[in-house]
Structures are given as C-alpha cells and as structure tokens.
C-alpha cells in the first residue's frame, strides 16, 4: 500500500501562490489543505470523516496561522476525531456560546450555579439578576465593559448602599461564570468598587432603647385599636415585624399561651410563650380579625384572605410620632426588638436567654450543639418583661425584683 504523503507544502510555495493570486486548494496530507480564495484570502482547512460523513473545519488564516502551527492544530483535531468528537460541531457550539447575550448567561447561571448556593443568597442574587437583565440583558457578553457595569450601578441609584453592593457582587459572580465558560477572557467588573461610586459604606444605624417614659407613651398611644394591639404584641414578644403581619391564627394557641413561628427566611421555627397580658391582647385581636385566618387581616379585603401590608405598622408608628405631643424620639418597629433586648439585660435576664427570645442563634460551638429551647426560661423572661410593660402603661413605678436578684 502506498504511503500517504504528509507535509508536502512549504512556506516558499505558499508565498508564491499568494503572489500569483489565483485560487488554489493544495493538500499538505492527512486532510490539511491550504486554500486561497478568488478574493485573495488564504486559510487552512481540515477535511475529515466523522460518523460516515465528510466534514470541513476552518483552522485559521495564513500567515496568522503559520504552516507549522497549522500542522500542529490539525494533528490535535485529528486526535479529537479518533476519540469520537466532531471538532466542526464543537466549533459551532463554541461560536454560539461566544455570541451569548447577558440574558442567556444569566439563565445559564441560574441553571448551573445558583441552586448550589444558600437559600438567602439565591434570593439576593435572583432579584439582582433581574435588575442586570433589565439593564444590559440584550448586550452580547463579549462586549460588556467596565463602563457598562458602572452604568448599571448608577442607573440603580435608588438602591441603598448594601443592596447596591449586592448588585455589584452579583455582576462579579455572573461574569466570573462567563470567564469560566471561556465566553470572555477577563471579568469586566474587575477593579470596580462601590466606594468609588457611592462613597464609603454608611455606618450602621444605632438601635434605640425606649425609656420607661417612652414605653408609657407608646403603650397609651391614641391610634387605631388593631394597630395599638399589634404594637403591644411586637414590643412584648420581640418578634420581627414580618413574623407578626404574616401570622395566622392556626399557629396561636391562646389556651396554652403559645405562639408557634413557622420556619421562614428570617429565622428557624420557634415556639413563643405568651405572658397573660399578651394572651389578652391576642384575644382582642381575635375578635377584630373576624373570620380571617390572619391575625392582622388586610384592611381593604372584605373576605380577610390576606394580611396587612408590610409597611402598615411602620407607617402607623411614624404617623403617631408626628402627631404626638410632646415630641418623642423617632424609632422603627425594629427598635422595639432592641428595646426588649436592652431592658431584659437590665432585668437580669441572661444574654443567651435574651438572644433566644429574639430568635437569634447562639454563637459559636454552643449554637451548633446546644439544641435545648429554654422554653421555661424564656417564659419567665417574657413574663417579667410583660410586667414591666403593663407597669409602664399604668404609669406605676417598677416594683418587681429582677431575675438575677430573685435567684
């Protein structure tokens, strides 16, 4: 059998054909072919068989791809063919990926990377992926530059500092995903810092501890009765405002004095022991709720199938502060939690118990291994706190012995 001819071309021949300008197609052996088009474009083509069919793959242009380099590349592609891979098909797929839009990239990230992240991170990245798609979703990934990243941040100037930082972080991980897929060579977010766009991060707001006089004013506030009762429950139980406005009666056992909080994005499930005064506030709310399954049904819903808006209680506090005489310090629903925490410490409640009353996880190794709920200890602490509240409401001096002294 005749031996196949390989490496039969030379650079001298190639330059000669280019100088003549006539169309040619000359084989170098094993499927590697030098071609010159009528327009004078010189390129390398690899001809091969795969799955019983003939295929052609353009390797590159000459002289950008030299004769020696073309031979090496052709050899590598022939190895792929021997392994059952069609390099022409793979090239078309790669070209398709190179033309991805940011929206296609975001969808691929959702499918491959997002499910492996924590639930809270999935929510955070998810909402910011939507913002990115709204701003630059139609742009090809390959053309996104640092200035486009900055523009996305600047067009979302209504976001707070922390959320704007999360938007930037989401863009960084998204384009890191693109770089990992070799859609781009460098992350366009590299070097972009929010501090250069928005200034340094604002210092966290200091939480308030309401004084006994402020608690008296708050507990006797002239406001909608349902709002007033909801405020008392917030202050007495230390729950997050979202845990109260979404609460349902199926989780409140007034006879046992217990309120079960289902697991949510803000915390694990938890049973809250209710002091007698708090039970009475819930009983009054039960009457006001009518047939609604929600503790605080939506005011504009005739059937009670929904709960109040997330902003209702914050707005009620703000309106009361604006109208109250004499003026009181401005505070938010979250400050009611910090007030409970601070007063509990003053009442002799241990740090761990006060933290657990707020449904905070204990720190460190103890938080991992200690599974005791401290229900009885939390009941004692919450009943002591409720006693202080009712004393403040009545304008009476505090006359209950703190826990640490009674012990």
Secondary structure, 3 states (H helix, E strand, C coil): CCCCCCCCCCHHHHHHHHHHCCCEEEEEECCEEEEECCCCCEEEEEEEEECCEEEEEEEEECCCCCHHHHHHHHHHHHHHHHCCCCHHHHHHHHHHHHCCEHHHHHHHHHHHCHHHCCHHHHHHHHHHHHHHHHHHCCCEHHHCCHHHHHHHHHHCCCCCHHHHHHHHHHHHHHHHHHHHCCCCCCCCCCCCCHHHHHCCCCCCCCCCCCCHHHHHHHHCCCCCHHHHHHHHHHHHHCCCHHHHHCCEHHHEECCCCEEEECCECCECCEEEECCHHHHHHHHHHHHHHCCCCECCECCCCCCCCCECCCCHHHHHHHHHHHHCCCCCCCCCHHHHHHHHHHHHHHCCCCHHHHHHHCCCCCCHHHHHHCCCCCHHHHHHHHHHHHHHHHHHHHCCCCCCCCHHHHC
